[in-house]
Amino acid sequence: MSKLHEAAGLGQSIWLKGIDRPFIQDFQLRDLIEQGVHGVTTHPRDLALALANGRDYDQQIAELGQQGDALPDIAEKLLFTDVQTAVDLLHPIYERTHGVDGYVSLDVNPARAHSVDDLLSEGLRLAYDVDRVNVMVQIPATAAGIEAIEKLIGEGTNVNAT
């Protein structure tokens, strides 16, 4: 039994901070899940570093560029592809724990941290676009964020308050 499994046995959920496509495709995420990781948080910085340090996204970037997507849309679609793959890998944990664990947490745009309406619409859009039951929207715990968190939870959206 791994130390991560031991932690789970004590009621602790170990989450991984950050993923990128090479980490997923090289089975490193799968291996860590098998060792006891129960969730993942993401950050746009992870995608930026992966883009700067490799070519793992080149094919999807070219395809999206040919479709006429703008750069911000391309970046978001790249991230969504990685998040969807990760939530699919974590889904058995979500099922086994009856929704306690097995999530991937996805950041909202921090520029929207001070508007309830912006956080609410962004949170709902992210959850809808990723389209997985075990995606979690990460909302900053600002005054506006607290209000948006309550509304998102009321809408059935999984929330990670930071």
C-alpha positions as CSV (number, residue, x, y, z in Angstrom):
1,M,0.0,0.0,0.0
2,S,1.4,3.4,-1.0
3,K,1.6,6.4,1.4
4,L,-1.1,8.0,-0.7
5,H,-3.4,5.1,-0.1
6,E,-2.6,5.2,3.6
7,A,-3.5,8.9,3.7
8,A,-6.8,8.1,2.0
9,G,-7.4,5.4,4.7
10,L,-7.1,8.2,7.2
11,G,-9.7,10.3,5.5
12,Q,-7.3,12.5,3.6
13,S,-7.6,13.3,-0.2
14,I,-4.3,13.9,-1.9
15,W,-4.6,16.2,-4.9
16,L,-2.1,16.9,-7.6
17,K,-1.3,20.5,-8.5
18,G,-1.0,20.9,-12.2
19,I,-1.2,18.8,-15.3
20,D,-0.3,19.0,-19.0
21,R,-0.6,16.8,-22.0
22,P,2.8,15.2,-21.8
23,F,2.1,14.3,-18.1
24,I,-1.2,12.7,-19.2
25,Q,0.1,11.0,-22.3
26,D,3.1,9.5,-20.6
27,F,0.8,7.8,-18.2
28,Q,2.2,9.7,-15.2
29,L,-1.2,10.9,-14.2
30,R,-2.7,7.4,-14.5
31,D,0.2,6.0,-12.4
32,L,-0.3,8.6,-9.7
33,I,-4.1,7.9,-9.6
34,E,-3.3,4.2,-9.2
35,Q,-1.0,5.2,-6.3
36,G,-3.7,7.1,-4.6
37,V,-4.0,10.6,-6.0
38,H,-7.7,11.6,-5.7
39,G,-8.0,14.9,-7.6
40,V,-6.2,17.5,-9.7
41,T,-6.1,21.3,-9.7
42,T,-5.2,23.1,-12.9
43,H,-3.8,26.5,-13.7
44,P,-3.4,28.4,-17.0
45,R,0.3,28.6,-16.2
46,D,0.6,24.8,-16.6
47,L,-0.6,25.1,-20.2
48,A,1.7,28.1,-20.9
49,L,4.8,26.1,-19.6
50,A,3.9,23.0,-21.6
51,L,3.5,25.1,-24.8
52,A,6.8,26.8,-24.2
53,N,8.7,23.6,-23.5
54,G,7.4,21.1,-26.1
55,R,5.5,20.3,-29.2
56,D,2.7,18.1,-27.7
57,Y,0.0,20.6,-28.6
58,D,1.1,21.4,-32.1
59,Q,-1.3,19.2,-34.0
60,Q,-4.4,20.4,-32.1
61,I,-3.2,24.0,-32.4
62,A,-2.8,23.6,-36.2
63,E,-6.3,22.0,-36.5
64,L,-8.0,24.8,-34.4
65,G,-6.1,27.5,-36.3
66,Q,-7.3,26.1,-39.7
67,Q,-10.9,26.3,-38.3
68,G,-10.3,30.0,-37.7
69,D,-10.3,29.9,-33.9
70,A,-8.8,32.9,-32.1
71,L,-5.8,32.4,-29.9
72,P,-7.7,32.7,-26.6
73,D,-10.2,30.1,-27.8
74,I,-7.4,27.8,-28.9
75,A,-5.8,28.0,-25.5
76,E,-9.0,27.2,-23.8
77,K,-9.8,24.3,-26.1
78,L,-6.3,22.9,-25.4
79,L,-6.9,23.1,-21.7
80,F,-10.4,21.6,-22.0
81,T,-9.0,18.6,-23.9
82,D,-6.5,18.0,-21.0
83,V,-9.1,18.5,-18.3
84,Q,-11.6,16.2,-20.0
85,T,-8.9,13.5,-20.3
86,A,-8.0,13.9,-16.6
87,V,-11.6,13.9,-15.4
88,D,-12.2,10.7,-17.3
89,L,-9.2,9.1,-15.6
90,L,-10.4,10.2,-12.2
91,H,-14.1,9.2,-12.8
92,P,-13.7,5.7,-11.3
93,I,-12.6,7.4,-8.0
94,Y,-15.6,9.8,-8.3
95,E,-17.9,6.8,-8.6
96,R,-16.2,4.7,-5.9
97,T,-16.3,7.6,-3.4
98,H,-19.8,8.6,-4.4
99,G,-18.7,12.1,-5.5
100,V,-16.5,12.9,-2.5
101,D,-13.3,12.7,-4.6
102,G,-12.2,12.2,-8.3
103,Y,-12.4,15.8,-9.5
104,V,-10.4,18.1,-11.6
105,S,-10.6,21.8,-10.6
106,L,-10.5,24.4,-13.3
107,D,-9.7,28.1,-12.7
108,V,-12.0,30.8,-13.8
109,N,-10.4,33.9,-15.3
110,P,-9.0,35.8,-12.3
111,A,-9.8,39.1,-14.1
112,R,-13.4,38.3,-13.2
113,A,-12.8,37.8,-9.5
114,H,-14.7,41.0,-8.4
115,S,-17.9,40.5,-10.3
116,V,-20.6,38.1,-9.1
117,D,-22.3,38.0,-12.5
118,D,-19.0,37.4,-14.3
119,L,-17.9,34.7,-11.9
120,L,-21.3,33.0,-12.2
121,S,-21.5,33.1,-16.0
122,E,-17.8,32.0,-16.3
123,G,-18.3,29.2,-13.8
124,L,-21.4,27.9,-15.5
125,R,-19.8,28.1,-18.9
126,L,-16.7,26.2,-17.9
127,A,-18.7,23.4,-16.2
128,Y,-21.0,23.2,-19.3
129,D,-18.1,23.3,-21.8
130,V,-16.0,20.6,-20.1
131,D,-19.2,18.6,-19.8
132,R,-18.1,16.1,-17.1
133,V,-19.9,15.4,-13.8
134,N,-16.6,15.5,-11.9
135,V,-15.2,18.8,-13.1
136,M,-15.0,21.4,-10.4
137,V,-14.8,25.2,-11.0
138,Q,-12.2,27.0,-9.0
139,I,-13.6,30.4,-7.7
140,P,-11.5,33.0,-5.7
141,A,-13.0,33.6,-2.3
142,T,-13.4,37.3,-2.8
143,A,-16.6,39.0,-1.6
144,A,-18.0,38.6,-5.1
145,G,-16.7,35.0,-5.2
146,I,-18.5,34.0,-2.1
147,E,-21.8,35.1,-3.5
148,A,-21.0,33.5,-6.8
149,I,-20.0,30.2,-5.1
150,E,-23.4,30.1,-3.3
151,K,-25.2,30.6,-6.6
152,L,-23.0,28.1,-8.5
153,I,-23.6,25.4,-5.9
154,G,-27.3,26.2,-6.1
155,E,-27.1,25.6,-9.8
156,G,-25.5,22.2,-9.2
157,T,-22.0,23.2,-10.1
158,N,-19.0,21.7,-8.2
159,V,-16.9,24.5,-6.7
160,N,-13.4,24.8,-5.2
161,A,-13.1,28.0,-3.3
162,T,-9.6,29.4,-3.2
